[in-house]
Amino acid sequence: MKITSFVITLTVATALVAFAQEGTVEDVKHGAKKAGETVKDGLETAGQKTKEAAETVGEKTKETAKTVGRKTKETAQTVGQKTKETAKTVHRKSKRALNKAKAETSEQQSTNQTPNTPSPTDR
């Protein structure tokens, strides 16, 4: 009888250990599944945030490019206008200087002309 009860006790104990291990394995599986889902959710969130950030950067880059283009066009127009004004001023001043030089040359020619009458020393 002692041997029979010992065998029964040993069998029950073995069964309990087996069930306990099976429960632990199930717990580990369940924990791993939850961890995998958490990682998956984290990656999806990170992917979504990255996509949103890339879209924002793209929009900002586009806006900046438009602003730079507009400012460059305005600067080119301003430079062109200033160049045109400077050219007109230079032309006007050059024309004045030329007219003044012509007037001075005419004056010198009129005062430097020798008289048509012979001088008394020419005889």
NUDOMI-593885 format. One record per atom (N, C-alpha, C): residue number from 1; atom name; y, x, z. Coordinates in Angstrom, 1 decimal. Layout:
BEGIN
<atom pavex="NUM" balum="CA" v="Y" u="X" w="Z"/>
...
END
This chain:
BEGIN
<atom pavex="1" balum="N" v="-1.2" u="0.8" w="0.0"/>
<atom pavex="1" balum="CA" v="0.0" u="0.0" w="0.0"/>
<atom pavex="1" balum="C" v="1.3" u="0.9" w="0.0"/>
<atom pavex="2" balum="N" v="1.2" u="2.0" w="0.7"/>
<atom pavex="2" balum="CA" v="2.3" u="2.8" w="0.7"/>
<atom pavex="2" balum="C" v="2.6" u="3.4" w="-0.6"/>
<atom pavex="3" balum="N" v="1.6" u="3.7" w="-1.4"/>
<atom pavex="3" balum="CA" v="1.8" u="4.3" w="-2.7"/>
<atom pavex="3" balum="C" v="2.3" u="3.2" w="-3.6"/>
<atom pavex="4" balum="N" v="1.9" u="2.0" w="-3.5"/>
<atom pavex="4" balum="CA" v="2.4" u="0.9" w="-4.3"/>
<atom pavex="4" balum="C" v="3.8" u="0.7" w="-4.1"/>
<atom pavex="5" balum="N" v="4.2" u="0.6" w="-2.8"/>
<atom pavex="5" balum="CA" v="5.6" u="0.3" w="-2.5"/>
<atom pavex="5" balum="C" v="6.5" u="1.5" w="-2.9"/>
<atom pavex="6" balum="N" v="5.9" u="2.7" w="-2.8"/>
<atom pavex="6" balum="CA" v="6.6" u="3.9" w="-3.3"/>
<atom pavex="6" balum="C" v="6.9" u="3.9" w="-4.8"/>
<atom pavex="7" balum="N" v="5.9" u="3.5" w="-5.5"/>
<atom pavex="7" balum="CA" v="6.0" u="3.4" w="-7.0"/>
<atom pavex="7" balum="C" v="7.0" u="2.3" w="-7.3"/>
<atom pavex="8" balum="N" v="6.9" u="1.2" w="-6.7"/>
<atom pavex="8" balum="CA" v="7.9" u="0.1" w="-6.9"/>
<atom pavex="8" balum="C" v="9.3" u="0.5" w="-6.6"/>
<atom pavex="9" balum="N" v="9.5" u="1.2" w="-5.5"/>
<atom pavex="9" balum="CA" v="10.8" u="1.7" w="-5.1"/>
<atom pavex="9" balum="C" v="11.3" u="2.7" w="-6.2"/>
<atom pavex="10" balum="N" v="10.4" u="3.6" w="-6.6"/>
<atom pavex="10" balum="CA" v="10.8" u="4.6" w="-7.6"/>
<atom pavex="10" balum="C" v="11.1" u="3.9" w="-8.9"/>
<atom pavex="11" balum="N" v="10.4" u="2.9" w="-9.3"/>
<atom pavex="11" balum="CA" v="10.7" u="2.2" w="-10.5"/>
<atom pavex="11" balum="C" v="12.0" u="1.4" w="-10.5"/>
<atom pavex="12" balum="N" v="12.3" u="0.8" w="-9.3"/>
<atom pavex="12" balum="CA" v="13.5" u="0.1" w="-9.2"/>
<atom pavex="12" balum="C" v="14.7" u="1.1" w="-9.2"/>
<atom pavex="13" balum="N" v="14.5" u="2.2" w="-8.5"/>
<atom pavex="13" balum="CA" v="15.6" u="3.2" w="-8.5"/>
<atom pavex="13" balum="C" v="15.8" u="3.7" w="-9.9"/>
<atom pavex="14" balum="N" v="14.8" u="4.0" w="-10.6"/>
<atom pavex="14" balum="CA" v="15.0" u="4.5" w="-12.0"/>
<atom pavex="14" balum="C" v="15.7" u="3.4" w="-12.9"/>
<atom pavex="15" balum="N" v="15.3" u="2.2" w="-12.7"/>
<atom pavex="15" balum="CA" v="15.9" u="1.1" w="-13.5"/>
<atom pavex="15" balum="C" v="17.4" u="1.0" w="-13.1"/>
<atom pavex="16" balum="N" v="17.7" u="1.1" w="-11.8"/>
<atom pavex="16" balum="CA" v="19.1" u="1.1" w="-11.4"/>
<atom pavex="16" balum="C" v="19.9" u="2.2" w="-12.0"/>
<atom pavex="17" balum="N" v="19.4" u="3.4" w="-12.0"/>
<atom pavex="17" balum="CA" v="20.0" u="4.6" w="-12.6"/>
<atom pavex="17" balum="C" v="20.2" u="4.4" w="-14.1"/>
<atom pavex="18" balum="N" v="19.2" u="3.9" w="-14.7"/>
<atom pavex="18" balum="CA" v="19.3" u="3.6" w="-16.2"/>
<atom pavex="18" balum="C" v="20.4" u="2.6" w="-16.5"/>
<atom pavex="19" balum="N" v="20.5" u="1.5" w="-15.7"/>
<atom pavex="19" balum="CA" v="21.5" u="0.5" w="-15.9"/>
<atom pavex="19" balum="C" v="22.9" u="1.1" w="-15.6"/>
<atom pavex="20" balum="N" v="23.0" u="1.9" w="-14.6"/>
<atom pavex="20" balum="CA" v="24.3" u="2.5" w="-14.2"/>
<atom pavex="20" balum="C" v="24.8" u="3.5" w="-15.3"/>
<atom pavex="21" balum="N" v="23.8" u="4.2" w="-15.9"/>
<atom pavex="21" balum="CA" v="24.2" u="5.1" w="-17.0"/>
<atom pavex="21" balum="C" v="24.6" u="4.3" w="-18.2"/>
<atom pavex="22" balum="N" v="23.9" u="3.2" w="-18.5"/>
<atom pavex="22" balum="CA" v="24.3" u="2.4" w="-19.6"/>
<atom pavex="22" balum="C" v="25.7" u="1.8" w="-19.4"/>
<atom pavex="23" balum="N" v="26.0" u="1.4" w="-18.2"/>
<atom pavex="23" balum="CA" v="27.3" u="0.8" w="-17.9"/>
<atom pavex="23" balum="C" v="28.4" u="1.9" w="-18.1"/>
<atom pavex="24" balum="N" v="28.1" u="3.1" w="-17.7"/>
<atom pavex="24" balum="CA" v="29.0" u="4.2" w="-17.8"/>
<atom pavex="24" balum="C" v="29.3" u="4.5" w="-19.3"/>
<atom pavex="25" balum="N" v="28.2" u="4.5" w="-20.0"/>
<atom pavex="25" balum="CA" v="28.3" u="4.8" w="-21.5"/>
<atom pavex="25" balum="C" v="29.2" u="3.7" w="-22.1"/>
<atom pavex="26" balum="N" v="29.0" u="2.5" w="-21.7"/>
<atom pavex="26" balum="CA" v="29.8" u="1.4" w="-22.2"/>
<atom pavex="26" balum="C" v="31.3" u="1.5" w="-21.8"/>
<atom pavex="27" balum="N" v="31.5" u="2.0" w="-20.6"/>
<atom pavex="27" balum="CA" v="32.9" u="2.2" w="-20.1"/>
<atom pavex="27" balum="C" v="33.5" u="3.3" w="-20.9"/>
<atom pavex="28" balum="N" v="32.8" u="4.4" w="-21.2"/>
<atom pavex="28" balum="CA" v="33.3" u="5.5" w="-22.0"/>
<atom pavex="28" balum="C" v="33.6" u="5.0" w="-23.4"/>
<atom pavex="29" balum="N" v="32.7" u="4.2" w="-24.0"/>
<atom pavex="29" balum="CA" v="32.9" u="3.7" w="-25.3"/>
<atom pavex="29" balum="C" v="34.2" u="2.8" w="-25.4"/>
<atom pavex="30" balum="N" v="34.3" u="2.0" w="-24.4"/>
<atom pavex="30" balum="CA" v="35.5" u="1.1" w="-24.3"/>
<atom pavex="30" balum="C" v="36.8" u="1.9" w="-24.1"/>
<atom pavex="31" balum="N" v="36.7" u="2.9" w="-23.3"/>
<atom pavex="31" balum="CA" v="37.9" u="3.7" w="-23.1"/>
<atom pavex="31" balum="C" v="38.3" u="4.5" w="-24.3"/>
<atom pavex="32" balum="N" v="37.3" u="5.0" w="-25.0"/>
<atom pavex="32" balum="CA" v="37.6" u="5.7" w="-26.3"/>
<atom pavex="32" balum="C" v="38.1" u="4.8" w="-27.3"/>
<atom pavex="33" balum="N" v="37.6" u="3.6" w="-27.4"/>
<atom pavex="33" balum="CA" v="38.1" u="2.6" w="-28.3"/>
<atom pavex="33" balum="C" v="39.6" u="2.3" w="-28.0"/>
<atom pavex="34" balum="N" v="39.9" u="2.1" w="-26.7"/>
<atom pavex="34" balum="CA" v="41.3" u="1.8" w="-26.4"/>
<atom pavex="34" balum="C" v="42.2" u="3.0" w="-26.7"/>
<atom pavex="35" balum="N" v="41.7" u="4.2" w="-26.4"/>
<atom pavex="35" balum="CA" v="42.5" u="5.4" w="-26.7"/>
<atom pavex="35" balum="C" v="42.8" u="5.5" w="-28.2"/>
<atom pavex="36" balum="N" v="41.8" u="5.2" w="-29.0"/>
<atom pavex="36" balum="CA" v="41.9" u="5.2" w="-30.4"/>
<atom pavex="36" balum="C" v="42.9" u="4.2" w="-30.9"/>
<atom pavex="37" balum="N" v="42.9" u="3.0" w="-30.4"/>
<atom pavex="37" balum="CA" v="43.8" u="2.0" w="-30.7"/>
<atom pavex="37" balum="C" v="45.3" u="2.4" w="-30.3"/>
<atom pavex="38" balum="N" v="45.4" u="3.0" w="-29.2"/>
<atom pavex="38" balum="CA" v="46.7" u="3.5" w="-28.7"/>
<atom pavex="38" balum="C" v="47.3" u="4.6" w="-29.7"/>
<atom pavex="39" balum="N" v="46.4" u="5.5" w="-30.0"/>
<atom pavex="39" balum="CA" v="46.8" u="6.6" w="-31.0"/>
<atom pavex="39" balum="C" v="47.2" u="6.0" w="-32.3"/>
<atom pavex="40" balum="N" v="46.4" u="5.0" w="-32.8"/>
<atom pavex="40" balum="CA" v="46.7" u="4.4" w="-34.1"/>
<atom pavex="40" balum="C" v="48.0" u="3.6" w="-34.0"/>
<atom pavex="41" balum="N" v="48.3" u="2.9" w="-32.9"/>
<atom pavex="41" balum="CA" v="49.6" u="2.2" w="-32.8"/>
<atom pavex="41" balum="C" v="50.7" u="3.2" w="-32.7"/>
<atom pavex="42" balum="N" v="50.5" u="4.3" w="-32.0"/>
<atom pavex="42" balum="CA" v="51.6" u="5.3" w="-31.9"/>
<atom pavex="42" balum="C" v="51.9" u="5.9" w="-33.3"/>
<atom pavex="43" balum="N" v="50.8" u="6.2" w="-34.1"/>
<atom pavex="43" balum="CA" v="51.0" u="6.7" w="-35.4"/>
<atom pavex="43" balum="C" v="51.8" u="5.7" w="-36.3"/>
<atom pavex="44" balum="N" v="51.4" u="4.5" w="-36.2"/>
<atom pavex="44" balum="CA" v="52.0" u="3.4" w="-37.0"/>
<atom pavex="44" balum="C" v="53.5" u="3.4" w="-36.6"/>
<atom pavex="45" balum="N" v="53.8" u="3.4" w="-35.3"/>
<atom pavex="45" balum="CA" v="55.2" u="3.3" w="-34.9"/>
<atom pavex="45" balum="C" v="56.0" u="4.6" w="-35.4"/>
<atom pavex="46" balum="N" v="55.3" u="5.7" w="-35.3"/>
<atom pavex="46" balum="CA" v="56.0" u="7.0" w="-35.7"/>
<atom pavex="46" balum="C" v="56.3" u="6.9" w="-37.2"/>
<atom pavex="47" balum="N" v="55.3" u="6.4" w="-38.0"/>
<atom pavex="47" balum="CA" v="55.4" u="6.3" w="-39.4"/>
<atom pavex="47" balum="C" v="56.6" u="5.4" w="-39.8"/>
<atom pavex="48" balum="N" v="56.7" u="4.2" w="-39.0"/>
<atom pavex="48" balum="CA" v="57.7" u="3.3" w="-39.3"/>
<atom pavex="48" balum="C" v="59.1" u="3.9" w="-39.0"/>
<atom pavex="49" balum="N" v="59.2" u="4.6" w="-37.8"/>
<atom pavex="49" balum="CA" v="60.4" u="5.2" w="-37.4"/>
<atom pavex="49" balum="C" v="60.9" u="6.3" w="-38.4"/>
<atom pavex="50" balum="N" v="59.9" u="7.0" w="-38.9"/>
<atom pavex="50" balum="CA" v="60.2" u="8.1" w="-39.9"/>
<atom pavex="50" balum="C" v="60.7" u="7.4" w="-41.2"/>
<atom pavex="51" balum="N" v="60.1" u="6.3" w="-41.6"/>
<atom pavex="51" balum="CA" v="60.5" u="5.6" w="-42.8"/>
<atom pavex="51" balum="C" v="61.9" u="5.1" w="-42.6"/>
<atom pavex="52" balum="N" v="62.2" u="4.5" w="-41.5"/>
<atom pavex="52" balum="CA" v="63.6" u="4.0" w="-41.2"/>
<atom pavex="52" balum="C" v="64.6" u="5.2" w="-41.2"/>
<atom pavex="53" balum="N" v="64.2" u="6.3" w="-40.6"/>
<atom pavex="53" balum="CA" v="65.1" u="7.4" w="-40.6"/>
<atom pavex="53" balum="C" v="65.4" u="8.0" w="-42.0"/>
<atom pavex="54" balum="N" v="64.4" u="8.0" w="-42.8"/>
<atom pavex="54" balum="CA" v="64.5" u="8.5" w="-44.2"/>
<atom pavex="54" balum="C" v="65.4" u="7.6" w="-45.0"/>
<atom pavex="55" balum="N" v="65.3" u="6.3" w="-44.8"/>
<atom pavex="55" balum="CA" v="66.1" u="5.3" w="-45.5"/>
<atom pavex="55" balum="C" v="67.6" u="5.5" w="-45.0"/>
<atom pavex="56" balum="N" v="67.8" u="5.7" w="-43.8"/>
<atom pavex="56" balum="CA" v="69.2" u="5.9" w="-43.2"/>
<atom pavex="56" balum="C" v="69.8" u="7.1" w="-43.8"/>
<atom pavex="57" balum="N" v="69.0" u="8.2" w="-43.8"/>
<atom pavex="57" balum="CA" v="69.5" u="9.5" w="-44.4"/>
<atom pavex="57" balum="C" v="69.8" u="9.3" w="-45.9"/>
<atom pavex="58" balum="N" v="68.9" u="8.6" w="-46.6"/>
<atom pavex="58" balum="CA" v="69.2" u="8.3" w="-48.0"/>
<atom pavex="58" balum="C" v="70.5" u="7.6" w="-48.2"/>
<atom pavex="59" balum="N" v="70.7" u="6.5" w="-47.4"/>
<atom pavex="59" balum="CA" v="72.0" u="5.7" w="-47.5"/>
<atom pavex="59" balum="C" v="73.2" u="6.6" w="-47.2"/>
<atom pavex="60" balum="N" v="73.1" u="7.4" w="-46.2"/>
<atom pavex="60" balum="CA" v="74.2" u="8.2" w="-45.8"/>
<atom pavex="60" balum="C" v="74.5" u="9.3" w="-46.9"/>
<atom pavex="61" balum="N" v="73.4" u="9.8" w="-47.4"/>
<atom pavex="61" balum="CA" v="73.6" u="10.8" w="-48.5"/>
<atom pavex="61" balum="C" v="74.3" u="10.2" w="-49.7"/>
<atom pavex="62" balum="N" v="73.9" u="9.0" w="-50.1"/>
<atom pavex="62" balum="CA" v="74.5" u="8.3" w="-51.2"/>
<atom pavex="62" balum="C" v="75.9" u="8.0" w="-50.9"/>
<atom pavex="63" balum="N" v="76.3" u="7.5" w="-49.7"/>
<atom pavex="63" balum="CA" v="77.7" u="7.3" w="-49.4"/>
<atom pavex="63" balum="C" v="78.5" u="8.5" w="-49.5"/>
<atom pavex="64" balum="N" v="77.9" u="9.6" w="-48.9"/>
<atom pavex="64" balum="CA" v="78.6" u="10.9" w="-48.9"/>
<atom pavex="64" balum="C" v="78.9" u="11.4" w="-50.4"/>
<atom pavex="65" balum="N" v="77.9" u="11.2" w="-51.2"/>
<atom pavex="65" balum="CA" v="78.0" u="11.6" w="-52.6"/>
<atom pavex="65" balum="C" v="79.1" u="10.8" w="-53.3"/>
<atom pavex="66" balum="N" v="79.2" u="9.5" w="-53.0"/>
<atom pavex="66" balum="CA" v="80.2" u="8.7" w="-53.6"/>
<atom pavex="66" balum="C" v="81.6" u="9.2" w="-53.1"/>
<atom pavex="67" balum="N" v="81.7" u="9.4" w="-51.8"/>
<atom pavex="67" balum="CA" v="83.0" u="9.9" w="-51.3"/>
<atom pavex="67" balum="C" v="83.4" u="11.2" w="-51.9"/>
<atom pavex="68" balum="N" v="82.5" u="12.1" w="-52.0"/>
<atom pavex="68" balum="CA" v="82.8" u="13.4" w="-52.5"/>
<atom pavex="68" balum="C" v="83.2" u="13.3" w="-54.0"/>
<atom pavex="69" balum="N" v="82.5" u="12.4" w="-54.7"/>
<atom pavex="69" balum="CA" v="82.9" u="12.2" w="-56.1"/>
<atom pavex="69" balum="C" v="84.3" u="11.6" w="-56.3"/>
<atom pavex="70" balum="N" v="84.6" u="10.6" w="-55.4"/>
<atom pavex="70" balum="CA" v="85.9" u="10.0" w="-55.5"/>
<atom pavex="70" balum="C" v="87.0" u="11.0" w="-55.1"/>
<atom pavex="71" balum="N" v="86.8" u="11.8" w="-54.0"/>
<atom pavex="71" balum="CA" v="87.8" u="12.8" w="-53.6"/>
<atom pavex="71" balum="C" v="88.0" u="13.8" w="-54.7"/>
<atom pavex="72" balum="N" v="86.9" u="14.3" w="-55.3"/>
<atom pavex="72" balum="CA" v="87.0" u="15.3" w="-56.4"/>
<atom pavex="72" balum="C" v="87.8" u="14.7" w="-57.6"/>
<atom pavex="73" balum="N" v="87.6" u="13.5" w="-57.9"/>
<atom pavex="73" balum="CA" v="88.3" u="12.8" w="-59.0"/>
<atom pavex="73" balum="C" v="89.8" u="12.8" w="-58.7"/>
<atom pavex="74" balum="N" v="90.1" u="12.3" w="-57.4"/>
<atom pavex="74" balum="CA" v="91.5" u="12.2" w="-57.0"/>
<atom pavex="74" balum="C" v="92.1" u="13.6" w="-57.1"/>
<atom pavex="75" balum="N" v="91.4" u="14.6" w="-56.6"/>
<atom pavex="75" balum="CA" v="92.0" u="16.0" w="-56.6"/>
<atom pavex="75" balum="C" v="92.2" u="16.5" w="-58.0"/>
<atom pavex="76" balum="N" v="91.3" u="16.2" w="-58.9"/>
<atom pavex="76" balum="CA" v="91.5" u="16.6" w="-60.3"/>
<atom pavex="76" balum="C" v="92.7" u="15.9" w="-60.9"/>
<atom pavex="77" balum="N" v="92.8" u="14.6" w="-60.6"/>
<atom pavex="77" balum="CA" v="94.0" u="13.9" w="-61.2"/>
<atom pavex="77" balum="C" v="95.3" u="14.5" w="-60.6"/>
<atom pavex="78" balum="N" v="95.3" u="14.8" w="-59.3"/>
<atom pavex="78" balum="CA" v="96.5" u="15.3" w="-58.7"/>
<atom pavex="78" balum="C" v="96.9" u="16.7" w="-59.3"/>
<atom pavex="79" balum="N" v="95.8" u="17.5" w="-59.5"/>
<atom pavex="79" balum="CA" v="96.0" u="18.9" w="-60.1"/>
<atom pavex="79" balum="C" v="96.5" u="18.7" w="-61.5"/>
<atom pavex="80" balum="N" v="95.9" u="17.8" w="-62.2"/>
<atom pavex="80" balum="CA" v="96.4" u="17.6" w="-63.6"/>
<atom pavex="80" balum="C" v="97.8" u="17.1" w="-63.7"/>
<atom pavex="81" balum="N" v="98.2" u="16.2" w="-62.8"/>
<atom pavex="81" balum="CA" v="99.6" u="15.7" w="-62.8"/>
<atom pavex="81" balum="C" v="100.5" u="16.8" w="-62.4"/>
<atom pavex="82" balum="N" v="100.2" u="17.6" w="-61.4"/>
<atom pavex="82" balum="CA" v="101.1" u="18.7" w="-61.0"/>
<atom pavex="82" balum="C" v="101.2" u="19.8" w="-62.1"/>
<atom pavex="83" balum="N" v="100.1" u="20.1" w="-62.8"/>
<atom pavex="83" balum="CA" v="100.1" u="21.0" w="-63.9"/>
<atom pavex="83" balum="C" v="101.0" u="20.5" w="-65.0"/>
<atom pavex="84" balum="N" v="100.9" u="19.2" w="-65.3"/>
<atom pavex="84" balum="CA" v="101.8" u="18.6" w="-66.3"/>
<atom pavex="84" balum="C" v="103.3" u="18.7" w="-65.9"/>
<atom pavex="85" balum="N" v="103.6" u="18.4" w="-64.7"/>
<atom pavex="85" balum="CA" v="104.9" u="18.5" w="-64.2"/>
<atom pavex="85" balum="C" v="105.4" u="19.9" w="-64.3"/>
<atom pavex="86" balum="N" v="104.6" u="20.9" w="-63.9"/>
<atom pavex="86" balum="CA" v="105.0" u="22.3" w="-63.9"/>
<atom pavex="86" balum="C" v="105.3" u="22.7" w="-65.3"/>
<atom pavex="87" balum="N" v="104.4" u="22.3" w="-66.2"/>
<atom pavex="87" balum="CA" v="104.6" u="22.7" w="-67.6"/>
<atom pavex="87" balum="C" v="105.9" u="22.1" w="-68.2"/>
<atom pavex="88" balum="N" v="106.2" u="20.9" w="-67.8"/>
<atom pavex="88" balum="CA" v="107.5" u="20.3" w="-68.3"/>
<atom pavex="88" balum="C" v="108.7" u="21.1" w="-67.7"/>
<atom pavex="89" balum="N" v="108.6" u="21.4" w="-66.4"/>
<atom pavex="89" balum="CA" v="109.7" u="22.2" w="-65.8"/>
<atom pavex="89" balum="C" v="109.8" u="23.6" w="-66.4"/>
<atom pavex="90" balum="N" v="108.7" u="24.2" w="-66.7"/>
<atom pavex="90" balum="CA" v="108.8" u="25.6" w="-67.3"/>
<atom pavex="90" balum="C" v="109.4" u="25.4" w="-68.7"/>
<atom pavex="91" balum="N" v="109.0" u="24.4" w="-69.4"/>
<atom pavex="91" balum="CA" v="109.5" u="24.2" w="-70.8"/>
<atom pavex="91" balum="C" v="111.0" u="24.0" w="-70.8"/>
<atom pavex="92" balum="N" v="111.4" u="23.1" w="-69.9"/>
<atom pavex="92" balum="CA" v="112.8" u="22.8" w="-69.8"/>
<atom pavex="92" balum="C" v="113.6" u="24.0" w="-69.4"/>
<atom pavex="93" balum="N" v="113.2" u="24.8" w="-68.4"/>
<atom pavex="93" balum="CA" v="113.9" u="26.0" w="-68.0"/>
<atom pavex="93" balum="C" v="113.9" u="27.1" w="-69.1"/>
<atom pavex="94" balum="N" v="112.8" u="27.2" w="-69.8"/>
<atom pavex="94" balum="CA" v="112.7" u="28.1" w="-70.9"/>
<atom pavex="94" balum="C" v="113.7" u="27.7" w="-72.0"/>
<atom pavex="95" balum="N" v="113.8" u="26.4" w="-72.3"/>
<atom pavex="95" balum="CA" v="114.7" u="25.9" w="-73.3"/>
<atom pavex="95" balum="C" v="116.1" u="26.2" w="-72.9"/>
<atom pavex="96" balum="N" v="116.5" u="26.0" w="-71.7"/>
<atom pavex="96" balum="CA" v="117.8" u="26.3" w="-71.2"/>
<atom pavex="96" balum="C" v="118.1" u="27.8" w="-71.3"/>
<atom pavex="97" balum="N" v="117.2" u="28.6" w="-70.9"/>
<atom pavex="97" balum="CA" v="117.4" u="30.1" w="-71.0"/>
<atom pavex="97" balum="C" v="117.6" u="30.5" w="-72.4"/>
<atom pavex="98" balum="N" v="116.8" u="29.9" w="-73.3"/>
<atom pavex="98" balum="CA" v="116.9" u="30.2" w="-74.7"/>
<atom pavex="98" balum="C" v="118.3" u="29.8" w="-75.3"/>
<atom pavex="99" balum="N" v="118.7" u="28.6" w="-74.9"/>
<atom pavex="99" balum="CA" v="120.0" u="28.1" w="-75.4"/>
<atom pavex="99" balum="C" v="121.1" u="29.0" w="-74.8"/>
<atom pavex="100" balum="N" v="121.0" u="29.4" w="-73.6"/>
<atom pavex="100" balum="CA" v="122.0" u="30.2" w="-72.9"/>
<atom pavex="100" balum="C" v="122.1" u="31.6" w="-73.6"/>
<atom pavex="101" balum="N" v="120.9" u="32.1" w="-73.9"/>
<atom pavex="101" balum="CA" v="120.8" u="33.4" w="-74.6"/>
<atom pavex="101" balum="C" v="121.4" u="33.3" w="-76.0"/>
<atom pavex="102" balum="N" v="121.2" u="32.2" w="-76.7"/>
<atom pavex="102" balum="CA" v="121.8" u="32.0" w="-78.0"/>
<atom pavex="102" balum="C" v="123.3" u="31.9" w="-77.9"/>
<atom pavex="103" balum="N" v="123.8" u="31.2" w="-76.9"/>
<atom pavex="103" balum="CA" v="125.2" u="31.0" w="-76.7"/>
<atom pavex="103" balum="C" v="125.9" u="32.4" w="-76.4"/>
<atom pavex="104" balum="N" v="125.2" u="33.2" w="-75.6"/>
<atom pavex="104" balum="CA" v="125.8" u="34.5" w="-75.3"/>
<atom pavex="104" balum="C" v="125.8" u="35.4" w="-76.5"/>
<atom pavex="105" balum="N" v="124.7" u="35.3" w="-77.3"/>
<atom pavex="105" balum="CA" v="124.6" u="36.1" w="-78.5"/>
<atom pavex="105" balum="C" v="125.7" u="35.7" w="-79.5"/>
<atom pavex="106" balum="N" v="126.0" u="34.4" w="-79.6"/>
<atom pavex="106" balum="CA" v="127.0" u="33.9" w="-80.5"/>
<atom pavex="106" balum="C" v="128.4" u="34.4" w="-80.0"/>
<atom pavex="107" balum="N" v="128.6" u="34.4" w="-78.7"/>
<atom pavex="107" balum="CA" v="129.9" u="34.9" w="-78.2"/>
<atom pavex="107" balum="C" v="130.1" u="36.3" w="-78.4"/>
<atom pavex="108" balum="N" v="129.1" u="37.1" w="-78.2"/>
<atom pavex="108" balum="CA" v="129.2" u="38.6" w="-78.5"/>
<atom pavex="108" balum="C" v="129.4" u="38.8" w="-80.0"/>
<atom pavex="109" balum="N" v="128.8" u="38.1" w="-80.8"/>
<atom pavex="109" balum="CA" v="129.0" u="38.3" w="-82.2"/>
<atom pavex="109" balum="C" v="130.4" u="38.0" w="-82.6"/>
<atom pavex="110" balum="N" v="131.0" u="36.9" w="-82.0"/>
<atom pavex="110" balum="CA" v="132.3" u="36.5" w="-82.4"/>
<atom pavex="110" balum="C" v="133.4" u="37.5" w="-81.9"/>
<atom pavex="111" balum="N" v="133.1" u="38.1" w="-80.7"/>
<atom pavex="111" balum="CA" v="134.1" u="39.0" w="-80.1"/>
<atom pavex="111" balum="C" v="133.9" u="40.4" w="-80.7"/>
<atom pavex="112" balum="N" v="132.7" u="40.7" w="-81.2"/>
<atom pavex="112" balum="CA" v="132.5" u="42.1" w="-81.8"/>
<atom pavex="112" balum="C" v="132.8" u="42.2" w="-83.3"/>
<atom pavex="113" balum="N" v="133.3" u="41.1" w="-83.9"/>
<atom pavex="113" balum="CA" v="133.5" u="41.2" w="-85.3"/>
<atom pavex="113" balum="C" v="134.7" u="42.1" w="-85.6"/>
<atom pavex="114" balum="N" v="134.6" u="42.9" w="-86.6"/>
<atom pavex="114" balum="CA" v="135.7" u="43.8" w="-86.9"/>
<atom pavex="114" balum="C" v="136.7" u="43.0" w="-87.8"/>
<atom pavex="115" balum="N" v="138.0" u="43.2" w="-87.7"/>
<atom pavex="115" balum="CA" v="138.9" u="42.5" w="-88.5"/>
<atom pavex="115" balum="C" v="138.8" u="42.9" w="-90.0"/>
<atom pavex="116" balum="N" v="139.1" u="41.9" w="-90.9"/>
<atom pavex="116" balum="CA" v="139.0" u="42.2" w="-92.3"/>
<atom pavex="116" balum="C" v="140.1" u="43.0" w="-92.8"/>
<atom pavex="117" balum="N" v="141.1" u="43.1" w="-92.1"/>
<atom pavex="117" balum="CA" v="142.3" u="43.9" w="-92.5"/>
<atom pavex="117" balum="C" v="142.0" u="45.4" w="-92.2"/>
<atom pavex="118" balum="N" v="142.4" u="46.2" w="-93.1"/>
<atom pavex="118" balum="CA" v="142.1" u="47.7" w="-92.8"/>
<atom pavex="118" balum="C" v="143.0" u="48.2" w="-91.7"/>
<atom pavex="119" balum="N" v="142.5" u="49.0" w="-90.9"/>
<atom pavex="119" balum="CA" v="143.3" u="49.6" w="-89.8"/>
<atom pavex="119" balum="C" v="144.1" u="50.7" w="-90.4"/>
<atom pavex="120" balum="N" v="145.2" u="51.1" w="-89.8"/>
<atom pavex="120" balum="CA" v="146.1" u="52.1" w="-90.3"/>
<atom pavex="120" balum="C" v="145.4" u="53.5" w="-90.4"/>
<atom pavex="121" balum="N" v="144.4" u="53.7" w="-89.6"/>
<atom pavex="121" balum="CA" v="143.7" u="55.0" w="-89.6"/>
<atom pavex="121" balum="C" v="142.7" u="55.0" w="-90.7"/>
<atom pavex="122" balum="N" v="142.3" u="53.9" w="-91.3"/>
<atom pavex="122" balum="CA" v="141.3" u="53.9" w="-92.4"/>
<atom pavex="122" balum="C" v="141.9" u="54.5" w="-93.7"/>
<atom pavex="123" balum="N" v="143.2" u="54.6" w="-93.8"/>
<atom pavex="123" balum="CA" v="143.8" u="55.1" w="-95.1"/>
<atom pavex="123" balum="C" v="143.8" u="56.5" w="-95.2"/>
END
